[in-house]
Amino acid sequence: MSLRAAIFGALIGLISADCAQAQDPHRPAVGGIGSPVNAMIFYVAHGADGACGNGCSEWIAAEGTVQWDTHKRLIAILDRQAGRKLPVIIHAWGDSNLNVAASLGRILRDHGIDTTAGTTDVEACHGKDETECFALKRPGGPLDAKVTLTDTRCDLACVLTLAGGVHRTLPAGTKMVLSGMSIRNRLAPNVSEERRQGLTTLFGDQFRRYLNDMGVDPELLDIVDRNPEIRRPIEMPPSEWLRLHIVTSAAM
């Protein structure tokens, strides 16, 4: 999916329903007026050697809900890396814009970035509330941190973003929980049923092309489409991650 499609997706797009992870109402908005609370931010983190994989001590943390403008923040932090290809560790939650999640994947692939999922635990945030912690992360780092791999979850927005990685891994024990998708217009919530069906087909075709381009089997979307309820989760076992090429190796 192109960046042009991502901008179109800011108005009308496919949204995933996250059934498991509650958003924090106390987390500040990322930007100014009209900026959504919980929107995904990106910051550089560093830890001990091997903190983010074999020989890896520095990474980009992707944290929050994929919103209509998230791709702009990803481009900005990648541009600041002066050609360094730091891996991106994804911690996504909330009802995310899947159009933009696919655009994040395209951007990551264009930059030759590796991807995985996990929670970045920033040392300076210990003992601070969410507002204070967010203020530390928002400038983009670098921040001393470690990666927490236990209880890792990867929803559909996470999977679409992950798919953009040149090398894609998930920690052992990750729960990949996929929910259904729905059409949502950010500015005008009433979308006619006819328009909804047409857009669902359009975006579905775009996602299939995207997954195919990323080397992921588009059968992934067939599994999601078979879910009759948007908020009924489907858990994908690790054997399916490899079979569908969602990951390129078994574990981080």
MARBA-3410 file (N, C-alpha, C, O; in Angstrom, 1 decimal):
252
0.8,-1.2,0.0,0.0,0.0,0.0,0.9,1.2,0.0,1.8,1.3,0.8 ~ 0.6,2.2,-0.8,1.4,3.4,-1.0,1.1,4.4,0.2,0.1,4.2,0.9 ~ 2.0,5.4,0.3,1.7,6.5,1.3,0.4,7.2,0.9,-0.3,7.7,1.8 ~ 0.2,7.3,-0.4,-1.1,8.0,-0.8,-2.3,7.2,-0.3,-3.3,7.8,0.1 ~ -2.2,5.9,-0.4,-3.3,5.1,0.2,-3.4,5.3,1.7,-4.5,5.3,2.2
-2.3,5.5,2.4,-2.3,5.7,3.8,-3.1,7.0,4.1,-3.8,7.1,5.1 ~ -2.8,8.1,3.3,-3.5,9.3,3.6,-5.0,9.2,3.3,-5.8,9.7,4.1 ~ -5.4,8.5,2.3,-6.8,8.2,2.0,-7.4,7.4,3.2,-8.5,7.7,3.6 ~ -6.5,6.5,3.8,-7.0,5.7,4.9,-7.2,6.6,6.2,-7.8,6.1,7.1 ~ -6.6,7.8,6.2,-6.9,8.7,7.3,-8.4,9.0,7.4,-8.9,9.3,8.5
-9.0,9.1,6.3,-10.5,9.4,6.3,-11.3,8.2,6.3,-12.2,8.1,7.2 ~ -11.1,7.2,5.5,-11.9,6.0,5.5,-10.9,4.8,5.4,-10.0,4.8,4.6 ~ -11.0,3.9,6.4,-10.1,2.8,6.4,-10.6,1.6,7.1,-11.7,1.7,7.8 ~ -9.9,0.5,7.0,-10.2,-0.7,7.7,-9.6,-0.6,9.1,-8.4,-0.3,9.2 ~ -10.4,-0.8,10.1,-10.0,-0.7,11.5,-10.0,-2.1,12.1,-11.0,-2.8,12.0
-9.0,-2.4,12.9,-9.0,-3.7,13.6,-9.6,-3.4,15.0,-9.4,-2.3,15.5 ~ -10.3,-4.4,15.5,-10.8,-4.2,16.9,-10.0,-5.0,17.9,-9.9,-6.2,17.8 ~ -9.3,-4.3,18.8,-8.5,-4.9,19.8,-9.3,-5.3,21.0,-9.8,-4.4,21.7 ~ -9.4,-6.6,21.2,-10.3,-7.1,22.3,-9.6,-7.2,23.6,-10.2,-7.4,24.7 ~ -8.2,-7.2,23.6,-7.5,-7.7,24.8,-6.8,-6.6,25.5,-6.7,-6.7,26.8
-6.4,-5.5,24.9,-5.5,-4.6,25.5,-6.2,-3.3,25.7,-6.6,-2.6,24.7 ~ -6.4,-2.9,26.9,-7.1,-1.6,27.2,-6.2,-0.4,27.0,-5.0,-0.5,27.3 ~ -6.7,0.6,26.5,-5.9,1.9,26.3,-5.9,2.6,27.6,-6.8,2.5,28.4 ~ -4.8,3.4,27.8,-4.7,4.2,29.0,-5.2,5.6,28.8,-4.7,6.3,28.0 ~ -6.4,5.9,29.4,-7.0,7.2,29.2,-6.1,8.4,29.7,-6.4,9.6,29.4
-5.1,8.1,30.5,-4.3,9.1,31.1,-3.1,9.5,30.2,-2.4,10.4,30.4 ~ -2.8,8.6,29.1,-1.7,8.9,28.3,-2.0,10.1,27.4,-3.1,10.2,26.8 ~ -1.1,11.1,27.4,-1.4,12.4,26.6,-1.5,12.1,25.1,-1.0,11.1,24.6 ~ -2.2,13.1,24.4,-2.2,13.0,22.9,-0.8,13.3,22.4,0.0,14.0,23.1 ~ -0.4,12.7,21.3,0.9,12.8,20.7,1.2,14.2,20.2,2.2,14.8,20.5
0.2,14.8,19.5,0.4,16.1,18.8,-0.5,17.2,19.5,-0.6,17.2,20.7 ~ -1.0,18.0,18.7,-1.8,19.2,19.2,-3.3,18.8,19.2,-3.7,17.7,19.4 ~ -4.1,19.9,18.9,-5.5,19.7,18.9,-6.0,18.7,17.9,-5.5,18.8,16.7 ~ -6.8,17.8,18.3,-7.3,16.8,17.3,-6.4,15.5,17.3,-6.8,14.5,16.6 ~ -5.3,15.6,17.9,-4.4,14.4,17.9,-5.0,13.3,18.8,-5.3,13.6,19.9
-5.0,12.1,18.3,-5.7,11.0,19.2,-4.8,10.6,20.3,-3.6,10.6,20.2 ~ -5.5,10.3,21.4,-4.8,9.7,22.6,-4.3,8.3,22.2,-5.0,7.6,21.5 ~ -3.2,7.9,22.8,-2.7,6.6,22.6,-2.1,6.3,21.2,-1.7,5.2,20.9 ~ -1.9,7.4,20.3,-1.3,7.2,19.0,0.1,6.7,19.2,0.8,7.1,20.1 ~ 0.5,5.8,18.2,1.8,5.2,18.3,3.0,6.2,18.2,2.9,7.1,17.4
3.9,6.1,19.1,5.1,6.9,19.1,6.3,5.9,18.8,6.2,4.7,18.9 ~ 7.4,6.6,18.4,8.7,5.8,18.1,9.8,6.5,18.9,9.9,7.7,18.9 ~ 10.7,5.7,19.5,11.8,6.3,20.2,13.0,5.2,20.2,12.7,4.0,20.1 ~ 14.2,5.7,20.2,15.4,4.9,20.2,15.6,4.4,21.6,15.6,5.3,22.6 ~ 15.9,3.1,21.8,16.2,2.6,23.1,17.5,1.8,23.0,17.8,1.2,22.0
18.3,1.7,24.1,19.5,0.9,24.1,19.6,0.2,25.4,19.3,0.7,26.5 ~ 20.2,-1.0,25.4,20.4,-1.8,26.6,21.7,-2.6,26.5,22.6,-2.2,25.7 ~ 21.8,-3.7,27.2,23.0,-4.5,27.2,23.1,-5.2,25.9,22.2,-5.3,25.1 ~ 24.3,-5.7,25.6,24.6,-6.4,24.4,23.6,-7.6,24.3,23.6,-8.4,25.3 ~ 22.9,-7.8,23.2,22.0,-8.9,23.1,20.6,-8.6,23.6,19.7,-9.5,23.6
20.4,-7.4,24.0,19.1,-7.0,24.6,18.0,-7.1,23.6,16.8,-7.4,23.9 ~ 18.3,-6.9,22.3,17.2,-7.0,21.2,17.6,-8.1,20.2,17.2,-8.0,19.1 ~ 18.3,-9.1,20.6,18.7,-10.1,19.7,20.2,-10.3,19.7,21.0,-9.6,20.3 ~ 20.7,-11.3,18.9,22.1,-11.6,18.8,22.9,-10.4,18.3,22.7,-10.0,17.2 ~ 23.8,-9.9,19.2,24.6,-8.8,18.8,23.9,-7.4,18.8,24.5,-6.5,18.3
22.7,-7.4,19.3,21.9,-6.1,19.2,21.7,-5.5,20.5,21.3,-6.2,21.5 ~ 22.0,-4.2,20.6,21.9,-3.5,21.9,21.1,-2.2,21.7,20.9,-1.5,22.7 ~ 20.7,-1.9,20.5,19.9,-0.6,20.3,18.8,-0.9,19.3,19.0,-1.6,18.3 ~ 17.6,-0.3,19.5,16.5,-0.6,18.7,15.5,0.6,18.7,15.7,1.6,19.5 ~ 14.5,0.6,17.8,13.5,1.6,17.8,12.2,0.9,18.4,11.8,-0.1,17.9
11.7,1.5,19.5,10.5,1.1,20.1,9.3,1.7,19.4,9.2,2.9,19.2 ~ 8.3,0.9,18.9,7.1,1.4,18.3,6.0,1.0,19.3,5.7,-0.1,19.6 ~ 5.3,2.1,19.8,4.5,1.9,21.0,3.2,2.7,20.9,3.2,3.9,20.9 ~ 2.0,2.0,20.9,0.7,2.6,20.9,-0.2,2.1,19.8,0.0,1.0,19.3 ~ -1.2,2.9,19.5,-2.2,2.6,18.5,-1.9,3.2,17.2,-1.5,4.4,17.1
-2.0,2.4,16.1,-1.7,2.9,14.8,-2.8,3.8,14.4,-4.0,3.3,14.2 ~ -2.5,5.1,14.2,-3.6,6.0,13.9,-3.3,6.6,12.5,-2.3,6.2,11.8 ~ -4.2,7.5,12.1,-4.1,8.1,10.7,-2.8,8.7,10.4,-2.4,8.8,9.2 ~ -2.1,9.2,11.3,-0.8,10.0,11.0,0.4,9.3,11.5,1.5,9.9,11.5 ~ 0.3,8.0,11.9,1.5,7.3,12.5,2.6,7.2,11.5,3.8,7.2,12.0
2.4,7.0,10.2,3.5,6.9,9.3,4.4,8.1,9.2,5.6,7.9,9.0 ~ 3.9,9.3,9.6,4.7,10.4,9.6,5.8,10.4,10.6,7.0,10.7,10.4 ~ 5.4,9.8,11.8,6.4,9.7,12.9,7.4,8.6,12.7,8.6,8.8,13.1 ~ 7.0,7.6,12.0,8.0,6.5,11.6,9.0,7.1,10.6,10.2,6.9,10.8 ~ 8.6,7.8,9.6,9.5,8.3,8.6,10.5,9.3,9.3,11.7,9.3,9.0
9.9,10.1,10.3,10.8,11.1,10.9,11.9,10.4,11.7,13.0,10.9,11.7 ~ 11.6,9.4,12.5,12.6,8.8,13.3,13.6,8.0,12.5,14.8,8.0,12.8 ~ 13.2,7.4,11.4,14.1,6.7,10.5,15.0,7.7,9.8,16.2,7.4,9.7 ~ 14.5,8.8,9.5,15.4,9.8,8.8,16.5,10.3,9.8,17.5,10.8,9.3 ~ 16.2,10.3,11.1,17.2,10.8,12.1,18.3,9.7,12.4,19.2,10.1,13.1
18.2,8.5,11.8,19.2,7.5,12.1,20.4,7.5,11.2,21.3,6.7,11.4 ~ 20.4,8.4,10.3,21.6,8.6,9.4,22.1,7.3,8.8,23.3,7.0,8.8 ~ 21.1,6.5,8.3,21.4,5.3,7.6,21.6,4.0,8.5,21.7,2.9,7.9 ~ 21.5,4.2,9.8,21.6,3.0,10.7,20.3,2.2,10.5,19.2,2.8,10.5 ~ 20.4,0.9,10.5,19.2,0.1,10.3,18.8,-0.6,11.6,19.0,-1.8,11.8
18.4,0.2,12.6,18.0,-0.3,13.9,16.7,-1.2,13.7,15.8,-0.8,13.0 ~ 16.7,-2.3,14.4,15.4,-3.1,14.4,14.3,-2.4,15.1,14.5,-1.6,16.0 ~ 13.1,-2.6,14.7,11.9,-2.0,15.3,11.2,-3.1,16.1,10.9,-4.2,15.6 ~ 10.9,-2.8,17.4,10.2,-3.7,18.3,8.8,-3.1,18.5,8.7,-2.0,19.0 ~ 7.8,-3.9,18.1,6.4,-3.4,18.1,5.6,-3.7,19.3,5.6,-4.9,19.7
5.0,-2.7,19.9,4.0,-3.0,21.0,2.8,-2.2,20.6,2.6,-1.0,20.9 ~ 1.9,-2.8,19.9,0.7,-2.2,19.4,-0.5,-2.5,20.2,-0.7,-3.7,20.7 ~ -1.4,-1.6,20.4,-2.7,-1.9,21.1,-3.8,-1.0,20.5,-3.5,0.0,19.9 ~ -5.0,-1.3,20.9,-6.1,-0.4,20.5,-6.7,-0.7,19.1,-6.2,-1.6,18.4 ~ -7.8,0.0,18.8,-8.4,-0.2,17.5,-7.6,0.6,16.4,-7.8,1.8,16.3
-6.8,-0.1,15.7,-5.8,0.5,14.9,-6.3,0.6,13.4,-7.1,-0.1,13.0 ~ -5.7,1.6,12.7,-6.0,1.8,11.3,-5.1,0.9,10.5,-3.9,1.1,10.5 ~ -5.7,-0.1,9.9,-4.9,-1.1,9.2,-4.3,-0.6,7.9,-3.2,-1.1,7.5 ~ -4.9,0.3,7.3,-4.3,1.0,6.1,-3.0,1.5,6.4,-2.0,1.3,5.7 ~ -2.9,2.3,7.5,-1.7,2.9,7.9,-0.7,1.8,8.4,0.5,2.0,8.2
-1.1,0.8,9.1,-0.2,-0.3,9.5,0.5,-0.9,8.3,1.7,-1.2,8.4 ~ -0.2,-1.1,7.2,0.4,-1.6,6.0,1.4,-0.6,5.4,2.5,-1.0,4.9 ~ 1.1,0.6,5.5,2.1,1.6,5.1,3.3,1.7,5.9,4.4,1.9,5.4 ~ 3.2,1.4,7.2,4.3,1.3,8.1,5.2,0.2,7.6,6.4,0.3,7.6 ~ 4.6,-0.9,7.3,5.3,-2.1,6.7,6.1,-1.7,5.5,7.3,-2.1,5.3
5.5,-1.0,4.6,6.1,-0.6,3.3,7.3,0.3,3.6,8.4,0.1,3.0 ~ 7.2,1.2,4.6,8.3,2.1,4.9,9.4,1.3,5.5,10.6,1.5,5.2 ~ 9.1,0.4,6.4,10.2,-0.5,7.0,10.9,-1.3,6.0,12.1,-1.4,6.0 ~ 10.2,-1.9,5.0,10.8,-2.7,4.0,11.7,-1.8,3.1,12.8,-2.2,2.7 ~ 11.2,-0.6,2.8,12.0,0.3,1.9,13.3,0.7,2.6,14.3,1.0,1.9
13.3,0.7,3.9,14.5,1.1,4.7,15.4,-0.1,5.1,16.4,0.0,5.7 ~ 14.9,-1.4,4.7,15.7,-2.5,5.1,15.7,-2.9,6.5,16.8,-3.3,7.0 ~ 14.6,-2.7,7.3,14.6,-2.8,8.7,14.1,-4.2,9.1,13.2,-4.7,8.4 ~ 14.6,-4.7,10.2,14.1,-6.0,10.8,13.1,-5.7,11.8,13.1,-4.6,12.4 ~ 12.1,-6.6,12.1,11.0,-6.3,13.0,10.8,-7.5,13.9,11.1,-8.7,13.6
10.3,-7.2,15.1,9.8,-8.2,16.1,8.8,-7.5,17.0,8.4,-6.3,16.7 ~ 8.3,-8.2,18.0,7.3,-7.6,18.9,7.8,-7.8,20.3,8.6,-8.7,20.6 ~ 7.4,-6.9,21.2,7.8,-6.9,22.6,7.5,-5.6,23.3,7.1,-4.6,22.6 ~ 7.8,-5.5,24.5,7.5,-4.3,25.3,8.9,-3.7,25.7,9.7,-4.4,26.3 ~ 9.0,-2.4,25.4,10.3,-1.7,25.8,10.1,-1.1,27.2,9.1,-0.3,27.4
10.9,-1.5,28.1,10.8,-1.1,29.5,11.9,-0.1,29.8,13.1,-0.4,30.0 ~ 11.5,1.2,29.8,12.5,2.3,30.0,12.8,2.5,31.4,12.0,2.7,32.3 ~ 14.1,2.5,31.7,14.6,2.6,33.1,14.1,3.9,33.7,13.7,3.9,34.9 ~ 14.2,5.0,33.0,13.9,6.3,33.6,12.4,6.5,33.9,12.0,7.4,34.6 ~ 11.6,5.5,33.4,10.1,5.6,33.7,9.8,4.9,35.1,8.7,5.1,35.5
10.7,4.2,35.6,10.4,3.5,36.9,10.0,4.5,38.0,10.8,5.5,38.2 ~ 8.9,4.3,38.6,8.4,5.2,39.6,7.7,6.5,39.1,7.3,7.3,39.9 ~ 7.6,6.6,37.8,6.9,7.8,37.2,5.5,7.4,36.7,5.3,6.2,36.4 ~ 4.6,8.3,36.6,3.3,8.0,36.1,3.4,8.1,34.6,4.4,8.4,34.0 ~ 2.2,7.7,33.9,2.2,7.6,32.5,2.6,9.0,31.8,3.2,9.0,30.8
2.1,10.1,32.3,2.3,11.4,31.7,3.8,11.7,31.7,4.4,12.2,30.7 ~ 4.5,11.5,32.9,5.9,11.7,33.0,6.7,10.8,32.1,7.7,11.3,31.4 ~ 6.3,9.6,32.1,7.0,8.6,31.2,6.9,9.0,29.7,7.9,8.9,29.0 ~ 5.7,9.3,29.3,5.4,9.7,27.9,6.3,10.9,27.6,6.8,11.0,26.4 ~ 6.4,11.9,28.5,7.2,13.1,28.2,8.7,12.7,27.9,9.4,13.4,27.2
9.2,11.7,28.6,10.6,11.2,28.4,10.7,10.5,27.0,11.7,10.7,26.3 ~ 9.7,9.8,26.6,9.8,9.0,25.3,9.5,9.9,24.1,10.1,9.7,23.1 ~ 8.6,10.9,24.2,8.1,11.6,23.1,9.2,12.2,22.2,9.1,12.3,21.0 ~ 10.4,12.8,22.8,11.4,13.4,21.9,12.1,12.4,21.1,12.8,12.8,20.1 ~ 12.0,11.1,21.4,12.6,10.1,20.5,13.9,9.4,21.0,14.4,8.6,20.3
14.3,9.7,22.2,15.4,9.0,22.8,16.8,9.5,22.3,16.8,10.6,21.7 ~ 17.8,8.8,22.6,17.9,7.4,23.1,17.7,7.3,24.6,18.0,8.3,25.4 ~ 17.1,6.2,25.1,16.8,6.0,26.4,17.3,4.6,26.8,17.2,3.6,26.1 ~ 17.8,4.5,28.1,18.3,3.2,28.6,17.0,2.3,28.8,16.1,2.8,29.4 ~ 17.0,1.1,28.4,15.9,0.3,28.5,16.2,-1.2,28.4,17.4,-1.6,28.1
15.2,-2.0,28.6,15.3,-3.5,28.3,14.1,-3.9,27.6,13.1,-3.2,27.6 ~ 14.1,-5.0,26.9,13.0,-5.6,26.2,12.3,-6.7,27.0,13.0,-7.6,27.4 ~ 11.1,-6.5,27.3,10.3,-7.6,28.0,9.6,-8.4,27.0,8.8,-8.0,26.2 ~ 9.9,-9.7,27.0,9.4,-10.6,26.0,8.3,-11.5,26.5,7.7,-12.2,25.7 ~ 8.1,-11.5,27.8,7.0,-12.3,28.4,5.6,-11.7,28.1,5.6,-10.4,28.1
4.6,-12.4,27.9,3.3,-11.9,27.7,3.2,-11.0,26.5,2.3,-10.1,26.5 ~ 4.0,-11.3,25.5,4.0,-10.5,24.3,2.7,-10.8,23.5,2.4,-12.0,23.3 ~ 2.0,-9.8,23.0,0.9,-10.0,22.1,1.1,-9.3,20.8,1.8,-8.3,20.7 ~ 0.5,-9.9,19.7,0.7,-9.3,18.4,-0.7,-9.4,17.7,-1.1,-10.4,17.3 ~ -1.3,-8.2,17.6,-2.7,-8.2,16.9,-2.5,-8.0,15.4,-1.4,-8.0,14.9
-3.6,-7.7,14.8,-3.6,-7.6,13.3,-2.7,-6.4,12.8,-2.0,-6.5,11.9 ~ -2.8,-5.3,13.5,-2.0,-4.1,13.2,-0.5,-4.5,13.4,0.3,-4.1,12.6 ~ -0.2,-5.2,14.5,1.1,-5.6,14.7,1.6,-6.5,13.6,2.8,-6.3,13.1 ~ 0.8,-7.4,13.2,1.2,-8.4,12.1,1.5,-7.6,10.8,2.5,-7.9,10.1 ~ 0.6,-6.7,10.4,0.8,-6.0,9.2,2.1,-5.1,9.2,2.8,-5.0,8.2
2.3,-4.5,10.4,3.6,-3.8,10.5,4.8,-4.7,10.5,5.8,-4.4,9.8 ~ 4.7,-5.8,11.3,5.8,-6.8,11.3,6.1,-7.3,10.0,7.3,-7.5,9.7 ~ 5.1,-7.5,9.1,5.3,-8.1,7.8,6.3,-7.3,6.9,6.9,-7.8,6.0 ~ 6.5,-6.0,7.2,7.4,-5.2,6.5,8.9,-5.5,6.8,9.7,-5.1,6.0 ~ 9.1,-6.1,7.8,10.5,-6.4,8.2,11.2,-7.3,7.2,10.6,-8.3,6.7
12.5,-7.0,7.0,13.3,-7.9,6.1,13.4,-9.3,6.8,13.2,-10.3,6.2 ~ 13.8,-9.2,8.1,13.8,-10.4,8.9,12.8,-10.2,10.0,12.7,-9.2,10.6 ~ 11.9,-11.2,10.2,10.8,-11.0,11.1,10.8,-12.2,12.1,10.8,-13.3,11.8 ~ 10.8,-11.8,13.4,10.7,-12.8,14.4,9.7,-12.4,15.5,9.2,-11.3,15.5 ~ 9.3,-13.4,16.3,8.4,-13.1,17.4,9.0,-13.9,18.6,9.4,-15.1,18.4
8.9,-13.4,19.8,9.4,-14.1,20.9,8.7,-15.4,21.2,7.5,-15.4,20.9 ~ 9.3,-16.4,21.7,8.6,-17.6,22.1,7.6,-17.3,23.1,7.8,-16.5,24.1 ~ 6.4,-17.9,23.0,5.3,-17.6,23.9,4.4,-16.4,23.5,3.4,-16.1,24.2 ~ 4.8,-15.7,22.4,3.9,-14.7,21.9,2.5,-15.2,21.6,2.3,-16.3,21.1 ~ 1.5,-14.4,21.9,0.1,-14.7,21.5,-0.3,-13.8,20.4,-0.4,-12.6,20.5
-0.5,-14.4,19.2,-0.9,-13.7,18.0,-2.5,-13.8,18.0,-3.0,-14.9,17.7 ~ -3.1,-12.7,18.4,-4.6,-12.8,18.5,-5.2,-11.8,17.5,-4.9,-10.6,17.6 ~ -5.9,-12.3,16.5,-6.4,-11.5,15.4,-7.9,-11.4,15.5,-8.6,-12.3,15.8 ~ -8.4,-10.1,15.4,-9.9,-9.9,15.4,-10.3,-9.5,14.0,-9.5,-9.3,13.1 ~ -11.6,-9.3,13.9,-12.2,-8.8,12.6,-11.9,-7.4,12.3,-11.2,-6.7,13.0
-12.3,-7.0,11.1,-12.1,-5.6,10.6,-13.4,-5.0,10.3,-14.4,-5.6,9.9 ~ -13.4,-3.6,10.4,-14.6,-2.9,10.0,-14.2,-1.6,9.3,-13.1,-1.1,9.5 ~ -15.1,-1.0,8.5,-14.8,0.3,7.8,-15.2,1.4,8.8,-16.2,1.3,9.4 ~ -14.3,2.4,8.9,-14.6,3.5,9.7,-14.2,4.8,9.0,-13.1,4.8,8.5 ~ -15.0,5.8,9.0,-14.7,7.1,8.4,-14.4,8.0,9.6,-15.2,8.2,10.5
-13.1,8.5,9.7,-12.7,9.3,10.8,-13.5,10.5,11.0,-13.7,11.0,12.2 ~ -14.0,11.1,9.9,-14.6,12.4,10.0,-16.1,12.3,9.9,-16.9,13.2,10.4 ~ -16.6,11.3,9.3,-18.1,11.1,9.1,-18.4,9.6,9.4,-18.2,8.8,8.5 ~ -18.9,9.3,10.6,-19.0,7.9,11.0,-20.0,7.1,10.2,-20.0,5.8,10.2 ~ -21.0,7.7,9.6,-22.1,7.0,8.9,-21.7,6.7,7.5,-21.7,7.5,6.6
-21.3,5.4,7.3,-20.9,4.9,5.9,-22.0,4.0,5.5,-22.3,3.1,6.2 ~ -22.5,4.2,4.3,-23.6,3.4,3.8,-23.1,1.9,3.6,-22.0,1.7,3.4 ~ -24.1,1.0,3.7,-23.7,-0.4,3.6,-23.1,-0.7,2.2,-22.2,-1.5,2.1 ~ -23.7,-0.1,1.2,-23.1,-0.3,-0.2,-21.7,0.1,-0.2,-20.8,-0.5,-0.8 ~ -21.4,1.3,0.3,-20.1,1.9,0.3,-19.2,1.1,1.1,-18.0,0.8,0.8
-19.7,0.6,2.3,-18.9,-0.2,3.2,-18.4,-1.5,2.5,-17.3,-1.9,2.6 ~ -19.3,-2.2,1.8,-19.0,-3.4,1.1,-18.0,-3.2,0.0,-17.0,-4.0,-0.1 ~ -18.1,-2.1,-0.7,-17.2,-1.8,-1.8,-15.8,-1.5,-1.2,-14.8,-1.9,-1.8 ~ -15.7,-0.7,-0.1,-14.5,-0.4,0.4,-13.8,-1.6,1.1,-12.6,-1.7,1.0 ~ -14.6,-2.5,1.7,-14.0,-3.7,2.3,-13.3,-4.5,1.2,-12.3,-5.1,1.4
-14.0,-4.6,0.1,-13.4,-5.4,-1.0,-12.1,-4.7,-1.5,-11.1,-5.4,-1.8 ~ -12.2,-3.4,-1.7,-11.0,-2.6,-2.2,-9.8,-2.8,-1.3,-8.7,-3.1,-1.7 ~ -10.1,-2.5,0.0,-9.0,-2.6,1.0,-8.4,-4.0,1.1,-7.2,-4.3,1.3 ~ -9.4,-5.0,1.1,-9.0,-6.4,1.2,-8.0,-6.8,0.0,-7.0,-7.5,0.2 ~ -8.3,-6.3,-1.2,-7.4,-6.6,-2.3,-6.1,-5.9,-2.2,-5.1,-6.5,-2.5
-6.1,-4.7,-1.6,-4.8,-4.0,-1.4,-4.0,-4.7,-0.3,-2.8,-4.8,-0.5 ~ -4.6,-5.2,0.7,-3.9,-5.9,1.8,-3.3,-7.2,1.2,-2.2,-7.6,1.6 ~ -4.0,-7.9,0.4,-3.5,-9.1,-0.2,-2.3,-8.8,-1.1,-1.3,-9.6,-1.0 ~ -2.3,-7.8,-1.9,-1.2,-7.4,-2.7,0.0,-7.0,-1.7,1.2,-7.4,-2.0 ~ -0.3,-6.3,-0.7,0.8,-5.9,0.3,1.4,-7.2,0.9,2.6,-7.3,0.9
0.6,-8.1,1.4,1.2,-9.3,2.0,2.0,-10.1,1.0,3.1,-10.6,1.3 ~ 1.5,-10.2,-0.2,2.2,-10.9,-1.2,3.6,-10.3,-1.5,4.6,-10.9,-1.7 ~ 3.6,-8.9,-1.6,4.8,-8.2,-1.8,5.8,-8.4,-0.7,7.0,-8.4,-0.9 ~ 5.3,-8.5,0.5,6.2,-8.7,1.7,6.6,-10.1,1.9,7.4,-10.4,2.8 ~ 6.1,-11.1,1.1,6.5,-12.5,1.2,5.6,-13.2,2.2,6.0,-14.3,2.7
4.5,-12.7,2.6,3.6,-13.3,3.5,2.4,-13.9,2.8,1.9,-13.2,1.8 ~ 2.0,-15.1,3.1,0.9,-15.7,2.4,-0.4,-15.0,2.7,-0.8,-14.8,3.8 ~ -1.1,-14.5,1.6,-2.4,-13.7,1.8,-3.5,-14.6,2.4,-4.5,-14.0,2.8 ~ -3.3,-15.9,2.5,-4.3,-16.7,3.2,-4.5,-16.2,4.6,-5.6,-16.4,5.2 ~ -3.6,-15.4,5.2,-3.8,-14.8,6.5,-5.1,-14.0,6.6,-5.8,-14.1,7.5
-5.4,-13.3,5.5,-6.6,-12.5,5.5,-7.9,-13.4,5.3,-8.9,-13.0,5.8 ~ -7.7,-14.5,4.6,-8.9,-15.4,4.5,-9.3,-15.9,5.9,-10.4,-16.1,6.2 ~ -8.3,-16.2,6.8,-8.5,-16.6,8.1,-9.3,-15.5,8.9,-10.2,-15.8,9.6 ~ -8.8,-14.3,8.8,-9.5,-13.2,9.4,-10.9,-13.0,8.9,-11.8,-12.7,9.7 ~ -11.1,-13.1,7.6,-12.4,-12.9,7.0,-13.4,-13.9,7.4,-14.6,-13.6,7.4
-12.9,-15.1,7.8,-13.9,-16.1,8.2,-14.4,-15.9,9.6,-15.3,-16.6,10.1 ~ -13.9,-14.9,10.3,-14.3,-14.6,11.6,-15.7,-13.8,11.5,-15.6,-12.7,11.0 ~ -16.8,-14.3,12.0,-18.1,-13.7,11.8,-18.3,-12.5,12.7,-19.2,-11.7,12.4 ~ -17.5,-12.3,13.7,-17.7,-11.2,14.7,-16.5,-10.4,14.8,-15.4,-11.0,14.9 ~ -16.6,-9.1,14.7,-15.4,-8.2,14.7,-14.6,-8.3,15.9,-13.4,-8.2,15.9
-15.3,-8.5,17.1,-14.6,-8.5,18.3,-14.4,-10.0,18.9,-14.1,-10.1,20.1 ~ -14.5,-10.9,18.0,-14.2,-12.3,18.4,-12.8,-12.7,18.0,-12.5,-12.7,16.8 ~ -11.9,-12.9,19.0,-10.5,-13.1,18.7,-10.2,-14.5,18.1,-10.9,-15.4,18.5 ~ -9.3,-14.5,17.2,-8.8,-15.8,16.7,-7.3,-15.9,17.1,-6.5,-15.0,16.7 ~ -6.9,-16.9,17.8,-5.4,-17.0,18.1,-4.7,-17.9,17.1,-5.2,-19.1,16.8
-3.7,-17.4,16.6,-2.9,-18.1,15.5,-1.7,-18.8,16.2,-0.9,-18.2,16.8 ~ -1.6,-20.1,16.1,-0.5,-20.9,16.7,0.8,-20.6,16.0,0.8,-20.3,14.8 ~ 1.9,-20.8,16.6,3.3,-20.6,16.0,3.5,-21.4,14.7,4.2,-20.9,13.8 ~ 2.9,-22.6,14.6,3.1,-23.3,13.4,2.5,-22.6,12.2,3.0,-22.7,11.1 ~ 1.5,-21.8,12.4,0.9,-21.0,11.3,1.8,-19.8,11.0,1.8,-19.4,9.8
2.5,-19.2,11.9,3.3,-18.1,11.7,4.4,-18.5,10.6,4.7,-17.7,9.7 ~ 4.9,-19.7,10.8,6.0,-20.1,9.8,5.3,-20.6,8.5,5.9,-20.3,7.4 ~ 4.2,-21.3,8.6,3.6,-21.8,7.4,3.2,-20.6,6.5,3.3,-20.7,5.2 ~ 2.7,-19.5,7.0,2.2,-18.4,6.3,3.3,-17.4,6.0,3.1,-16.3,5.4 ~ 4.5,-17.7,6.5,5.7,-16.8,6.4,5.5,-15.4,7.1,6.0,-14.4,6.6
4.6,-15.4,8.1,4.5,-14.2,8.9,5.8,-13.8,9.6,6.2,-12.7,9.7 ~ 6.6,-14.9,10.0,7.9,-14.7,10.5,8.9,-15.4,9.6,8.5,-16.3,8.8 ~ 10.1,-15.0,9.6,11.1,-15.6,8.8,12.0,-16.6,9.6,12.8,-17.3,9.1 ~ 11.9,-16.5,10.9,12.5,-17.5,11.8,11.6,-17.6,13.0,10.8,-16.8,13.3 ~ 11.8,-18.7,13.8,10.9,-19.1,14.8,10.8,-18.2,16.0,9.7,-17.9,16.4
11.9,-17.7,16.5,11.8,-17.0,17.8,13.0,-16.0,17.8,14.0,-16.2,17.2 ~ 12.8,-14.9,18.6,13.8,-13.9,18.8,14.9,-14.5,19.7,15.9,-13.8,19.9
END
